Amino acid sequence: MNPSLVSSKARALTPYTPGEQPQDKSYIKLNTNENPYPPPPGVQELLRDYNADMLRLYPDPTSKRLREEIARHYNVDIQEVFTGNGSDEVLSFVFYAFFDPKNGPVLFPTHTYSFYPVYCTYYGLESLKIPMEEDFSINLDSFNRIEEFSGAIFPNPNAPTGIALSRDQIFDFLRSVRKDRVYVIDEAYVDFGAETCSTLIKDFPNVVVVHTLSKSRSLAGLRLGFALGNPDLIKTLFTVKDSFNSYPLSRLSQELAIKALEDEDYFSGMREKVISTREKTVHKLTERGWTVLPSKANFVFASAPSLSGHKIYTDLKQKGILVRFFNHDGIKEYVRITIGTEEQMDTFISTLDALYSK
Ligand SMILES: *Cc1c(COP(=O)(O)O)cnc(C)c1O
């Protein structure tokens, strides 16, 4: 191809590599942190009854009804809610809106969601990895040692470690930080046992909390994420969105998301099942001599004595089970295992036994 056909910006990109979504055969998928349980029944009913004629019309570009529903759930005002096509899109707008390349690098922990450095490249931002504790927990004090930076982001619980900080730890940290920089807390996994910082946006006008319906609400295929923050920050996110795509959320997505949020009972039941299966899995892995980091997410990050993460990943794949391996220095011994159904996790454990017990 003639290289002049591609912009220098596009040539400089390094895309994110998502976990495998194989189409060739059916695996037990424990690699992309999807929820093993179906979305709430109301979602299925709405799909069955949906009047397709509505799709002639453009959706509400401001997702007003959905944002009202989110605001109610998180005890915030509608002006404090921004919605997007998956939290990946929301995060992309957040990086564009709040991190200024001229102020220095974006700060995030050494081992974290590997999309963050990808957004940095996309928007011409430098990044700086903040060292973690020996036990892989996030060290917030280390963020404060950096003087020149454009903003900071970390997931809570962190990925791929699953380790959570408490709301108090985050509150104390936020009291100590620069008021002229935005701090983003990515709560993709918070519903599986960590404490949400959603209402801290009332105390701190420089804090954005990002959520997704992909994990705890079983709707990875819907693509629905949202950000909570001070009304001025949220207004800026709308400006960015409306300079990119006025209608990132379809009519159907908006309505399905409202349905999904309404069913609190189904949600807590499902969440408890995942947590209980996680605890059993941790127990069984530990019994077998594995090291398992303390997880408040719907996955565990674990390593086996004298096996590399890559070997575990390949052996399991051959047996029809997908887990996630990260070829990054410092975590190559580990695999990230999504919590599936009880039955899937039983198969996972018996497969490990067949592979590795002598
Ligand atoms: C899964 C994940 C996301 C992205 O979620 P989507 O809403 O599906 O785009 C964001 N942040 C972290 C840390 C995640 O693990």
The ligand as an ORCA input file, in Angstrom:
! r2SCAN-3c Opt
* xyz 0 1
  C     -13.986     -4.196     30.979
  C     -13.342     -2.926     31.409
  C     -13.719     -1.699     30.856
  C     -14.534     -1.590     29.610
  O     -15.812     -1.906     29.693
  P     -16.824     -1.651     28.506
  O     -17.904     -0.874     29.155
  O     -17.245     -3.013     28.065
  O     -16.157     -0.877     27.405
  C     -13.194     -0.545     31.407
  N     -12.294     -0.595     32.404
  C     -11.868     -1.742     32.919
  C     -10.872     -1.735     34.009
  C     -12.374     -2.943     32.423
  O     -11.906     -4.104     32.883
*
